């Protein structure tokens, strides 16, 4: 059945039709699930180990303000057009072949995240079983388990979220209860940082950089939203609960147990059941990583080779690659990986926001084709200005230490792109490539 085929492929190369859109709370649960993971706890515990509660709160707030602005704007574009991030970039500055590069970047970033998260999940499973499986086997099993979930598409993301998110929040609540039995809230809030000092700039960079990839990938989820109001509430609530809420809970727990080791914190505050639940919540963020990676590679193959490969098949391949990376020890490169992503990915968002909301270069063809429920018949082949702005944004964030590098890279790319397009023409290049995407419709 054609309908079944489209659903299995999750509209990877087409617009999500109105009848496939879902209620706001389903998107919200999935997005909260993106924050309810060990990596978020690791971030919060790192802040708490090196900062006072109020300094950590300020760093979280500064990082989250930027995240929410970018997340909302990119999310609105995804909702309006019903397109994933990698597809949307075709008509928001990068052109057909430029978007293929974006798809590849997204795939590399999210496969790397998948490997990191799966290393944590696999290690947690192995520890919970007393080392009976060994890390290579446990990481292989957890990686293939998540891959199997994502093969079935968006609906299974929602199903796992409905299980993992409540379990994670209950474990956190139980941990908080245990902490407050032995420590007063005022005591924890007033206590000094138990570890080496962490500067406000570094901490804000960690907060903004940790979920910046997720912010750029927001259209992968919001393309299923029914309205702008759904985008606003699903992004705002998830950022407040996930980024700020989970961060500060982890800060308090780090102060209570005098450690930044998230597994130690989970064991001391929630016992083995809580630790197992927290580890299982890693499934929730990792299925989103794998889902976005499959969408990015599907777009890359379609742009470069003109082949419409089923997203489910791509998921299998990507899942195996990510699993192998985790077994090989990608977790050891976690910090360097975060720093690199924090300046490599944000420029994409800066260019997309400027092109879609300020220059509006392709809005007319997008709006016309949206009425037909199809993709635009034409798109640019390549936009050199966007690629130059992306490169300059990256180098700005990577080479200069002042301020918050992820914000620097995003702002620099947006400014360079705006000025570049004003100088070299703000309308799409007259040399257009006939889009072959409507063949899938």
Secondary structure, DSSP 4 states (H G I P E B T S, - for coil): -HHHHHHHHTTTTSPPPGGG---HHHHHHHHHHHHSSHHHHHHHHHHHHHS-HHHHHHHHHHHHHHHHHHHHHHHHHHHHHT--HHHHGGGTTTHHHHHHHHHHHHHHHHHHHHHHHHHHHHHHHHHHTTTSS-HHHHHHHHHHHHHHHHHT-HHHHHHHHHHHHHHHHHHHHHHHHHHHHHS-HHHHHHSPPSSS---HHHHHHHHHHHHHHHHHTTHHHHTT-SSHHHHHHHHHHHIIIIIIIHHHHHHHHHHHHT---HHHHHHHHHHHHHHHHHHHTHHHHHHHHHHHHHHHHHHHHHHHH-----HHHHHHHHHHHHHHHHHHTGGGGHHHHHHHHHHHTHHHHHHHHIIIIII-TTHHHHHHHHHHTS--SEEES--HHHHHHHHHHHHHHHH--SS-HHHHHHHHHHHHHHHHHHHH-SSPPS-EEEP-GGGG-
